[in-house]
């Protein structure tokens, strides 16, 4: 049994941190995050739901099922601690 952190969770946080660092005034689409994290959309949405419940991520969804996600202030603080301050 693996007691480590879920690699999918790390992949999602990594891409959300990258999005915040590269385009702080824009959100990335779920499709872009899934592609960049190399995850199926179902896995991405499951991870984002957990991160949202923890107050680390916010999401916006359309009626068509598309959407975007971004880090909350708490999520930024966590990512700064985990990944370091982006230059």
Long-range contacts (C-beta under 8 A, 24 or more apart in sequence): 6-47, 8-37, 8-39, 8-43, 8-44, 8-47, 9-47, 9-50, 9-51, 11-37, 11-38, 11-39, 12-37, 12-39, 12-44, 12-47, 12-48, 12-51, 13-51, 13-75, 13-78, 13-79, 13-82, 13-83, 14-83, 16-57, 16-69, 16-70, 16-71, 16-75, 16-79, 17-71, 17-79, 17-83, 17-86, 19-70, 19-71, 20-70, 20-71, 20-76, 20-79, 20-86, 21-86, 27-60, 27-68, 27-69, 27-70, 28-68, 28-69, 28-70, 29-66, 29-67, 29-68, 30-59, 30-66, 30-67, 30-68, 30-69, 31-66, 33-69, 51-75
